Amino acid sequence: MTVNLDEIDLSHEAAFIAHLWEVVEQRHAFQTLENALKDRLRELMGGASHATVNGEVVASLSRYKRYDFDRGRFRQDHGQLYELYLRPIEVVRVVPPPNRRLSGTVADAQD
């Protein structure tokens, strides 16, 4: 009998796994919907920095430059130093079965 230590049968936890897939799909749908709604708010606000409803500020739009660290360039220019600051992290990837998909459309997010 061969035991694969990299794989475990969770057939008895099928309902739990299905619930996890559902949550992942919902999170994706809500993120898609949130982005669409924020885009619409930006359109409605035009150049204004604040939006009000009945005199109360309900949204503000900050326009600023955001700077991002260029990891690829740093790694290329300072490879040994880059390697010193790497740390391992544990990643859990949820892989839905082929018959489930994440579409990313606003209509799907509202269903």
C-alpha positions as CSV (number, residue, x, y, z in Angstrom):
1,M,0.0,0.0,0.0
2,T,1.4,3.4,-1.1
3,V,0.6,6.5,0.9
4,N,0.8,9.8,-0.8
5,L,1.7,12.4,2.0
6,D,0.9,15.3,-0.4
7,E,-2.7,14.3,-0.9
8,I,-5.6,13.7,1.5
9,D,-9.1,12.4,0.7
10,L,-11.7,14.8,2.1
11,S,-14.7,13.1,0.6
12,H,-16.3,13.1,4.1
13,E,-16.0,16.9,4.1
14,A,-17.6,17.5,0.7
15,A,-20.2,19.9,2.2
16,F,-17.5,21.9,3.8
17,I,-15.5,22.1,0.5
18,A,-18.6,23.1,-1.4
19,H,-19.3,25.9,1.1
20,L,-15.7,27.1,0.7
21,W,-16.0,27.2,-3.1
22,E,-19.2,29.1,-2.7
23,V,-17.6,31.7,-0.4
24,V,-14.7,32.1,-2.8
25,E,-17.1,32.7,-5.7
26,Q,-19.2,35.2,-3.7
27,R,-16.1,37.1,-2.7
28,H,-15.0,37.4,-6.3
29,A,-18.5,38.4,-7.4
30,F,-18.7,41.1,-4.6
31,Q,-15.2,42.4,-5.5
32,T,-16.3,42.7,-9.1
33,L,-19.5,44.5,-8.1
34,E,-17.7,46.8,-5.8
35,N,-15.3,47.8,-8.5
36,A,-18.2,48.5,-10.9
37,L,-20.0,50.6,-8.3
38,K,-16.9,52.6,-7.5
39,D,-16.3,53.3,-11.2
40,R,-19.9,54.6,-11.5
41,L,-19.4,56.8,-8.4
42,R,-16.3,58.3,-10.0
43,E,-18.3,59.0,-13.1
44,L,-21.1,60.7,-11.0
45,M,-18.6,62.7,-9.0
46,G,-16.8,64.0,-12.0
47,G,-14.1,66.3,-10.7
48,A,-15.7,66.8,-7.2
49,S,-13.7,65.6,-4.2
50,H,-16.8,64.9,-2.0
51,A,-20.3,63.7,-2.6
52,T,-23.2,64.4,-0.3
53,V,-26.7,63.1,0.3
54,N,-29.0,65.5,2.2
55,G,-26.0,67.6,3.2
56,E,-24.1,64.7,4.7
57,V,-20.7,63.6,3.1
58,V,-21.2,60.0,1.9
59,A,-18.1,59.6,-0.2
60,S,-14.8,61.3,-0.9
61,L,-12.5,60.8,-3.9
62,S,-8.8,61.2,-3.3
63,R,-6.6,61.7,-6.3
64,Y,-3.0,61.0,-5.6
65,K,0.0,59.3,-7.1
66,R,0.7,55.9,-5.7
67,Y,4.2,54.5,-5.8
68,D,4.9,50.8,-6.1
69,F,8.1,49.0,-5.4
70,D,9.6,47.5,-8.6
71,R,10.6,44.0,-7.3
72,G,11.7,42.7,-10.7
73,R,14.1,45.6,-11.3
74,F,15.4,45.4,-7.7
75,R,16.0,41.6,-8.1
76,Q,17.8,42.2,-11.3
77,D,20.0,45.0,-10.0
78,H,20.6,43.5,-6.5
79,G,19.9,39.8,-6.7
80,Q,21.8,38.7,-3.6
81,L,20.2,41.4,-1.4
82,Y,16.8,40.5,-2.8
83,E,17.3,36.8,-1.8
84,L,18.2,37.8,1.7
85,Y,14.8,39.4,2.2
86,L,12.7,36.5,0.8
87,R,10.6,34.6,3.3
88,P,8.5,31.5,2.8
89,I,4.8,31.8,3.2
90,E,2.1,29.1,3.2
91,V,-0.4,29.5,0.4
92,V,-3.8,27.7,0.4
93,R,-5.2,27.6,-3.1
94,V,-8.9,26.6,-3.5
95,V,-9.4,25.0,-6.9
96,P,-13.0,24.7,-7.9
97,P,-14.0,21.7,-10.0
98,P,-14.2,22.3,-13.8
99,N,-18.0,22.7,-13.8
100,R,-17.7,25.8,-11.5
101,R,-16.3,29.0,-12.8
102,L,-15.6,32.6,-11.7
103,S,-17.0,34.8,-14.4
104,G,-16.4,38.3,-13.0
105,T,-19.3,40.0,-14.6
106,V,-21.5,42.5,-12.7
107,A,-24.6,40.6,-13.6
108,D,-23.2,37.4,-12.1
109,A,-22.3,39.4,-9.0
110,Q,-25.9,40.5,-8.6
111,D,-27.4,37.0,-9.0
